[in-house]
Amino acid sequence: MRPDSPSPTIPFLIACAGIATFSAMDVLMKGLSIDIGAYNAVLWRTGTGALVSGAIYAVSRPTMPDRATMKIHAVRSLFVAGMALSFFWGLARLPMAEAIAIAFVAPLLTLYMAALFLGEKIGPRSIAASLLGIAGVLVIVAGKLGRGDYAPEALWAVGAVFFSAMLYAYNLILARRQAKMAEPLEIAFFQNFFVALIIALGAPWFLAVPGGDHAPHILGAAILATLSLLLLSWAYARAEAQILATTEYTGFLWAMMFGWFFFDERVTWPTIAGALLIVAACLIVARKVPHDDPVEPAAS
């Protein structure tokens, strides 16, 4: 950063607040996924999110996006829909700290996605980092198997979160392209809108109308998701991505605290060790990746 650049302290703190807000949304979504299933939790949250973000978006008197921009909104929403369904299905069956730790492999998977779809070269340092990250996941899984007290669906849940991370990895590539074509409010509205439409295709088979006691949680999750996106967007517009990227890992601390407080989930040493390996791998990669352009935070 240049000597005369503004201090990144405020954007860093705002980004931390954005991660904390998103983690609080995960608490509500975990509870909803347990009570009404991941499908209905995501459908009702994104539908409500479309109304909330749409109201804010309408106040800005926007112009209709062109065809190319609308196409990328729709394509990215397809990946976000699969990502959200698989993640929250897994989150309902795993401790929050374990799910968040496994999801941290997404930046490592992005390396291979970029090589596959963008033709970027993967160096030995990146390969070593990705192997370290996979080792972290294996440590978490081995710790779960070693305890012998896991639910029958727990390993499927690990697979679901890992699959969600794969979708999130490609979602990051789309997010970079999308951020150059649209503003955060536009992205928030159309993402919620298209994800709700995509998931609604399964309504004839899976739709359930939640009870009135679930309405505050659905509205709260929608508001928190929108607020998180706006906070992160504000921060990333004012500080370098290499400075703010580490705030992502505060999500693990929030997941540990929220999981313990709201769901009585204890955090095991294998989970902490695995998370440290994954974070170390991500930081190794981040040190060699240029950060000339700010990266638009991806919202789910």
C-alpha positions as CSV (number, residue, x, y, z in Angstrom):
1,M,0.0,0.0,0.0
2,R,1.3,3.5,-0.8
3,P,2.4,5.7,2.1
4,D,-0.3,8.3,1.3
5,S,-3.1,5.7,1.0
6,P,-6.0,5.9,3.5
7,S,-5.6,3.7,6.6
8,P,-7.2,0.3,6.0
9,T,-8.2,0.0,9.7
10,I,-11.9,1.0,9.2
11,P,-12.4,-1.1,6.1
12,F,-10.8,-4.1,7.9
13,L,-13.1,-3.7,10.9
14,I,-16.2,-3.2,8.6
15,A,-15.2,-6.4,6.7
16,C,-14.9,-8.3,10.1
17,A,-18.4,-7.0,10.9
18,G,-19.6,-8.3,7.5
19,I,-18.2,-11.8,8.3
20,A,-19.8,-11.7,11.8
21,T,-23.1,-10.7,10.2
22,F,-22.9,-13.6,7.7
23,S,-22.0,-16.0,10.5
24,A,-25.1,-14.8,12.5
25,M,-27.1,-15.6,9.3
26,D,-25.7,-19.1,9.3
27,V,-27.1,-19.6,12.9
28,L,-30.6,-18.7,11.7
29,M,-30.2,-20.8,8.6
30,K,-28.9,-23.8,10.5
31,G,-32.0,-23.7,12.8
32,L,-34.3,-23.3,9.9
33,S,-32.7,-26.1,8.0
34,I,-33.1,-28.4,11.0
35,D,-36.8,-27.4,11.4
36,I,-38.1,-27.1,7.9
37,G,-35.3,-28.6,5.8
38,A,-32.5,-26.9,3.8
39,Y,-34.7,-26.7,0.6
40,N,-37.4,-24.6,2.3
41,A,-34.9,-22.6,4.4
42,V,-33.1,-21.5,1.3
43,L,-36.2,-20.9,-0.8
44,W,-37.9,-18.7,1.8
45,R,-34.8,-16.9,2.7
46,T,-33.9,-16.0,-0.9
47,G,-37.5,-15.1,-1.7
48,T,-37.6,-12.8,1.3
49,G,-34.1,-11.6,0.4
50,A,-35.3,-10.6,-3.1
51,L,-38.0,-8.5,-1.5
52,V,-35.6,-6.8,1.0
53,S,-32.8,-6.2,-1.5
54,G,-35.3,-5.3,-4.2
55,A,-36.8,-2.6,-2.1
56,I,-33.4,-1.0,-1.4
57,Y,-32.4,-1.5,-5.0
58,A,-35.6,0.2,-6.3
59,V,-34.8,3.4,-4.2
60,S,-31.7,3.9,-6.3
61,R,-33.8,4.2,-9.4
62,P,-31.8,1.6,-11.4
63,T,-31.8,1.0,-15.1
64,M,-32.4,-2.5,-16.4
65,P,-29.2,-4.5,-16.9
66,D,-28.3,-5.4,-20.5
67,R,-28.6,-8.9,-21.8
68,A,-25.0,-9.9,-21.1
69,T,-25.2,-8.7,-17.5
70,M,-28.6,-10.4,-16.9
71,K,-27.1,-13.6,-18.3
72,I,-24.2,-13.7,-15.8
73,H,-26.7,-12.9,-13.0
74,A,-28.7,-16.0,-14.0
75,V,-25.7,-18.3,-14.5
76,R,-24.0,-17.4,-11.3
77,S,-27.3,-17.8,-9.4
78,L,-27.5,-21.4,-10.7
79,F,-24.2,-22.2,-8.9
80,V,-25.2,-20.2,-5.8
81,A,-28.5,-22.2,-5.6
82,G,-26.6,-25.5,-5.6
83,M,-24.0,-24.1,-3.3
84,A,-26.5,-22.9,-0.7
85,L,-28.6,-26.1,-0.8
86,S,-25.7,-28.4,-0.3
87,F,-24.0,-26.2,2.3
88,F,-27.1,-25.7,4.5
89,W,-28.1,-29.4,4.2
90,G,-24.6,-30.2,5.5
91,L,-24.7,-27.5,8.1
92,A,-27.9,-28.9,9.6
93,R,-26.0,-32.2,10.2
94,L,-22.5,-30.9,11.3
95,P,-21.2,-28.6,14.0
96,M,-20.9,-25.1,12.6
97,A,-17.1,-25.0,13.2
98,E,-16.5,-28.2,11.2
99,A,-18.7,-27.0,8.3
100,I,-17.0,-23.6,8.1
101,A,-13.5,-25.1,8.3
102,I,-14.2,-27.5,5.4
103,A,-15.7,-24.7,3.4
104,F,-12.4,-22.8,3.6
105,V,-11.0,-25.1,0.9
106,A,-12.9,-23.1,-1.7
107,P,-10.0,-20.6,-2.4
108,L,-7.7,-23.6,-3.0
109,L,-10.2,-25.3,-5.4
110,T,-10.4,-21.9,-7.2
111,L,-6.8,-22.4,-8.3
112,Y,-7.8,-25.6,-10.3
113,M,-11.0,-24.0,-11.6
114,A,-8.9,-21.0,-12.9
115,A,-6.5,-23.4,-14.6
116,L,-9.4,-25.4,-16.1
117,F,-11.6,-22.5,-17.3
118,L,-9.2,-19.6,-17.5
119,G,-6.0,-21.3,-18.7
120,E,-4.0,-20.1,-15.7
121,K,-0.9,-22.0,-14.7
122,I,-0.6,-23.8,-11.3
123,G,2.9,-23.6,-9.8
124,P,4.4,-26.1,-7.4
125,R,3.8,-23.8,-4.5
126,S,0.1,-23.7,-5.2
127,I,0.0,-27.5,-5.6
128,A,1.7,-28.0,-2.2
129,A,-0.7,-25.5,-0.6
130,S,-3.7,-27.4,-2.0
131,L,-2.4,-30.7,-0.7
132,L,-1.9,-29.1,2.7
133,G,-5.5,-27.9,2.6
134,I,-6.8,-31.4,1.7
135,A,-4.8,-32.7,4.6
136,G,-6.7,-30.3,6.8
137,V,-10.0,-31.7,5.6
138,L,-8.8,-35.3,6.2
139,V,-7.7,-34.4,9.7
140,I,-11.2,-33.1,10.5
141,V,-12.8,-36.2,8.9
142,A,-10.4,-38.5,10.8
143,G,-11.2,-36.8,14.0
144,K,-14.9,-37.3,13.4
145,L,-14.5,-41.0,12.5
146,G,-12.2,-41.5,15.5
147,R,-14.8,-40.2,18.0
148,G,-17.3,-42.7,16.8
149,D,-20.2,-40.5,18.0
150,Y,-21.2,-39.0,14.6
151,A,-24.7,-39.2,13.1
152,P,-25.3,-41.6,10.2
153,E,-25.6,-38.7,7.8
154,A,-22.5,-36.9,9.1
155,L,-20.1,-38.2,6.4
156,W,-22.6,-37.4,3.7
157,A,-22.8,-33.9,5.3
158,V,-19.0,-33.5,5.0
159,G,-19.3,-34.5,1.3
160,A,-22.2,-32.0,0.8
161,V,-20.1,-29.1,2.3
162,F,-17.1,-30.1,0.2
163,F,-19.3,-30.1,-2.9
164,S,-20.6,-26.7,-1.9
165,A,-17.0,-25.5,-1.7
166,M,-16.4,-26.8,-5.2
167,L,-19.4,-24.8,-6.5
168,Y,-18.2,-21.8,-4.4
169,A,-14.8,-22.0,-6.0
170,Y,-16.3,-21.6,-9.5
171,N,-18.7,-19.0,-8.1
172,L,-15.6,-16.9,-7.2
173,I,-14.5,-16.9,-10.8
174,L,-18.0,-15.8,-11.9
175,A,-18.1,-13.2,-9.1
176,R,-15.0,-11.4,-10.5
177,R,-16.6,-11.1,-13.9
178,Q,-19.9,-10.1,-12.5
179,A,-18.4,-7.4,-10.2
180,K,-17.0,-5.6,-13.3
181,M,-20.5,-5.5,-14.9
182,A,-22.8,-4.6,-12.0
183,E,-23.0,-2.8,-8.7
184,P,-23.4,-4.7,-5.3
185,L,-27.1,-3.7,-4.9
186,E,-28.0,-5.0,-8.4
187,I,-26.1,-8.2,-7.7
188,A,-27.8,-8.7,-4.4
189,F,-31.3,-8.3,-5.8
190,F,-30.9,-10.4,-9.0
191,Q,-29.0,-13.1,-7.2
192,N,-31.7,-13.5,-4.6
193,F,-34.4,-13.2,-7.3
194,F,-32.9,-15.8,-9.7
195,V,-31.9,-18.2,-6.9
196,A,-35.4,-18.2,-5.5
197,L,-36.8,-18.8,-9.1
198,I,-34.4,-21.7,-9.6
199,I,-35.1,-23.4,-6.3
200,A,-38.8,-22.8,-6.7
201,L,-38.7,-25.3,-9.6
202,G,-38.7,-28.1,-7.0
203,A,-41.7,-26.6,-5.1
204,P,-44.3,-29.2,-6.4
205,W,-42.3,-31.9,-4.5
206,F,-40.6,-30.2,-1.6
207,L,-42.4,-26.9,-0.7
208,A,-43.6,-26.5,2.8
209,V,-45.2,-23.4,4.2
210,P,-43.3,-22.5,7.4
211,G,-45.2,-21.7,10.6
212,G,-45.5,-18.2,11.9
213,D,-42.8,-18.8,14.5
214,H,-40.3,-19.3,11.6
215,A,-41.1,-16.0,9.9
216,P,-38.9,-13.8,12.1
217,H,-35.9,-16.2,11.5
218,I,-36.5,-16.1,7.7
219,L,-36.8,-12.3,7.7
220,G,-33.8,-12.0,10.0
221,A,-31.6,-14.3,7.7
222,A,-32.6,-12.4,4.6
223,I,-31.7,-9.0,6.3
224,L,-28.4,-10.3,7.7
225,A,-27.4,-11.8,4.3
226,T,-28.1,-8.5,2.5
227,L,-26.4,-6.4,5.2
228,S,-23.3,-8.7,5.1
229,L,-23.0,-8.2,1.3
230,L,-23.3,-4.4,1.6
231,L,-20.7,-4.3,4.5
232,L,-18.2,-6.4,2.6
233,S,-18.8,-4.5,-0.7
234,W,-18.1,-1.2,1.1
235,A,-14.9,-2.6,2.7
236,Y,-13.6,-4.2,-0.5
237,A,-14.1,-0.9,-2.4
238,R,-11.9,0.9,0.0
239,A,-9.0,-1.4,0.8
240,E,-6.9,-4.0,-1.0
241,A,-8.2,-7.5,-1.1
242,Q,-4.9,-8.9,0.3
243,I,-5.5,-6.9,3.5
244,L,-9.2,-7.9,3.8
245,A,-8.9,-11.5,2.7
246,T,-7.8,-12.7,6.2
247,T,-11.1,-11.4,7.7
248,E,-12.7,-14.5,6.0
249,Y,-11.0,-16.7,8.6
250,T,-12.7,-14.9,11.5
251,G,-15.7,-16.8,10.4
252,F,-14.3,-19.9,12.1
253,L,-14.1,-18.1,15.4
254,W,-17.7,-16.9,15.1
255,A,-18.8,-20.5,14.1
256,M,-17.1,-21.9,17.2
257,M,-18.7,-19.3,19.4
258,F,-22.2,-19.4,17.9
259,G,-22.2,-23.2,17.6
260,W,-21.4,-23.5,21.3
261,F,-23.8,-20.9,22.4
262,F,-26.8,-21.7,20.3
263,F,-26.4,-25.4,19.6
264,D,-24.2,-26.6,22.4
265,E,-21.6,-27.8,19.9
266,R,-18.2,-28.6,21.3
267,V,-15.1,-27.9,19.2
268,T,-12.6,-30.7,18.9
269,W,-8.9,-30.5,18.6
270,P,-8.9,-32.2,15.2
271,T,-11.3,-29.5,13.9
272,I,-9.0,-26.8,15.2
273,A,-5.9,-28.5,13.8
274,G,-7.6,-29.1,10.4
275,A,-8.8,-25.5,10.2
276,L,-5.3,-24.2,10.9
277,L,-3.9,-26.4,8.1
278,I,-6.5,-25.1,5.6
279,V,-6.0,-21.5,6.6
280,A,-2.2,-21.9,6.4
281,A,-2.6,-23.3,2.9
282,C,-4.9,-20.4,1.8
283,L,-2.4,-17.9,3.2
284,I,0.5,-19.5,1.3
285,V,-1.5,-19.2,-1.9
286,A,-2.6,-15.6,-1.1
287,R,1.1,-14.5,-0.7
288,K,1.8,-15.3,-4.3
289,V,-1.4,-14.2,-6.0
290,P,-1.4,-10.6,-7.2
291,H,-4.1,-8.4,-5.8
292,D,-4.1,-5.5,-8.1
293,D,-7.9,-5.6,-8.6
294,P,-10.3,-5.7,-5.7
295,V,-12.2,-8.9,-5.5
296,E,-16.0,-8.6,-5.1
297,P,-17.1,-10.6,-2.1
298,A,-19.4,-13.5,-3.1
299,A,-22.8,-13.7,-1.4
300,S,-24.8,-16.8,-1.0
